Amino acid sequence: MEERLLLTPSQAARIRSFMEEKLLFTRAESARILSISLRTLDSMAARKEIATRKVGRKVLIHRDALELFARRDHATREATL
C-alpha cells in the first residue's frame, strides 16, 4: 500500500521556504515535497519521469525537476480488481 503524506498549511509553508533555499534534494525530501511515497519516486526515476543526479552514492533531485513534475499533467492508472 502506498503511503501518502498530507500536509497542514504550516507544513506546506515550511516546505516552500525550504525549497527556496536548497537547490538539490535527497530522495526522501523529494518524496515528501511531492507528497508521494519513496517507492513511487524511485519508480518514476527508473522510468525517467523525473530527472535525478547521482553525487557519489547519493541520488539527488534538482528543484527545477520537482517543480516541472508538479506542474505537469499526469495520467492516472485505472484500478484493477
CYANA upper distance limits for C-alpha pairs under 8 A (distance plus 0.5 A):
  2 GLU  CA     37 SER  CA      6.74
  2 GLU  CA     40 THR  CA      8.39
  3 GLU  CA     36 ILE  CA      7.59
  3 GLU  CA     37 SER  CA      6.07
  4 ARG  CA     35 SER  CA      6.35
  4 ARG  CA     36 ILE  CA      5.89
  4 ARG  CA     37 SER  CA      6.60
  5 LEU  CA     32 ARG  CA      7.62
  5 LEU  CA     35 SER  CA      5.89
  5 LEU  CA     36 ILE  CA      7.49
  6 LEU  CA     35 SER  CA      7.43
  7 LEU  CA     11 GLN  CA      6.17
  7 LEU  CA     12 ALA  CA      6.45
  8 THR  CA     12 ALA  CA      6.71
  9 PRO  CA     13 ALA  CA      6.70
 10 SER  CA     14 ARG  CA      6.78
 11 GLN  CA     15 ILE  CA      6.74
 12 ALA  CA     16 ARG  CA      6.75
 13 ALA  CA     17 SER  CA      6.74
 14 ARG  CA     18 PHE  CA      6.49
 15 ILE  CA     19 MET  CA      6.49
 15 ILE  CA     33 ILE  CA      7.30
 16 ARG  CA     20 GLU  CA      6.83
 17 SER  CA     21 GLU  CA      7.19
 18 PHE  CA     22 LYS  CA      6.97
 19 MET  CA     23 LEU  CA      7.91
 19 MET  CA     63 ARG  CA      7.54
 22 LYS  CA     63 ARG  CA      8.03
 23 LEU  CA     62 HIS  CA      6.43
 23 LEU  CA     63 ARG  CA      5.95
 24 LEU  CA     60 LEU  CA      6.42
 24 LEU  CA     61 ILE  CA      5.96
 24 LEU  CA     62 HIS  CA      5.04
 24 LEU  CA     63 ARG  CA      6.42
 25 PHE  CA     29 GLU  CA      6.31
 25 PHE  CA     30 SER  CA      6.40
 25 PHE  CA     60 LEU  CA      5.85
 25 PHE  CA     61 ILE  CA      5.67
 25 PHE  CA     62 HIS  CA      6.84
 25 PHE  CA     63 ARG  CA      7.56
 26 THR  CA     30 SER  CA      6.56
 26 THR  CA     58 LYS  CA      7.96
 26 THR  CA     59 VAL  CA      6.91
 26 THR  CA     60 LEU  CA      5.32
 26 THR  CA     61 ILE  CA      6.88
 27 ARG  CA     31 ALA  CA      6.61
 27 ARG  CA     38 LEU  CA      7.36
 27 ARG  CA     41 LEU  CA      7.91
 27 ARG  CA     42 ASP  CA      8.47
 27 ARG  CA     59 VAL  CA      7.07
 27 ARG  CA     60 LEU  CA      6.77
 27 ARG  CA     61 ILE  CA      7.50
 28 ALA  CA     32 ARG  CA      6.73
 28 ALA  CA     38 LEU  CA      6.75
 29 GLU  CA     33 ILE  CA      6.64
 30 SER  CA     34 LEU  CA      6.68
 30 SER  CA     41 LEU  CA      8.44
 30 SER  CA     61 ILE  CA      7.49
 30 SER  CA     66 LEU  CA      7.72
 31 ALA  CA     35 SER  CA      6.36
 31 ALA  CA     36 ILE  CA      5.63
 31 ALA  CA     37 SER  CA      6.26
 31 ALA  CA     38 LEU  CA      5.99
 31 ALA  CA     41 LEU  CA      6.63
 32 ARG  CA     36 ILE  CA      6.93
 32 ARG  CA     37 SER  CA      8.05
 34 LEU  CA     66 LEU  CA      7.96
 34 LEU  CA     70 ALA  CA      7.59
 36 ILE  CA     40 THR  CA      6.90
 36 ILE  CA     41 LEU  CA      7.39
 37 SER  CA     41 LEU  CA      6.88
 38 LEU  CA     42 ASP  CA      6.66
 39 ARG  CA     43 SER  CA      6.71
 40 THR  CA     44 MET  CA      6.66
 41 LEU  CA     45 ALA  CA      6.69
 42 ASP  CA     46 ALA  CA      6.68
 43 SER  CA     47 ARG  CA      6.78
 44 MET  CA     48 LYS  CA      6.64
 44 MET  CA     49 GLU  CA      5.53
 44 MET  CA     50 ILE  CA      6.56
 45 ALA  CA     49 GLU  CA      6.28
 45 ALA  CA     50 ILE  CA      5.73
 45 ALA  CA     51 ALA  CA      7.01
 45 ALA  CA     52 THR  CA      7.27
 49 GLU  CA     69 PHE  CA      8.38
 50 ILE  CA     65 ALA  CA      6.82
 50 ILE  CA     66 LEU  CA      8.02
 50 ILE  CA     69 PHE  CA      7.20
 51 ALA  CA     61 ILE  CA      7.12
 51 ALA  CA     62 HIS  CA      8.18
 51 ALA  CA     65 ALA  CA      6.56
 52 THR  CA     59 VAL  CA      6.99
 52 THR  CA     60 LEU  CA      6.18
 52 THR  CA     61 ILE  CA      5.27
 52 THR  CA     62 HIS  CA      7.61
 53 ARG  CA     59 VAL  CA      6.20
 53 ARG  CA     60 LEU  CA      5.61
 53 ARG  CA     61 ILE  CA      6.58
 53 ARG  CA     62 HIS  CA      8.22
 54 LYS  CA     58 LYS  CA      6.14
 54 LYS  CA     59 VAL  CA      4.98
 54 LYS  CA     60 LEU  CA      6.51
 55 VAL  CA     59 VAL  CA      6.86
 55 VAL  CA     60 LEU  CA      7.64
 61 ILE  CA     65 ALA  CA      7.19
 61 ILE  CA     66 LEU  CA      7.72
 62 HIS  CA     66 LEU  CA      7.18
 63 ARG  CA     67 GLU  CA      6.82
 64 ASP  CA     68 LEU  CA      6.47
 65 ALA  CA     69 PHE  CA      6.60
 66 LEU  CA     70 ALA  CA      6.62
 67 GLU  CA     71 ARG  CA      6.74
 68 LEU  CA     72 ARG  CA      6.75
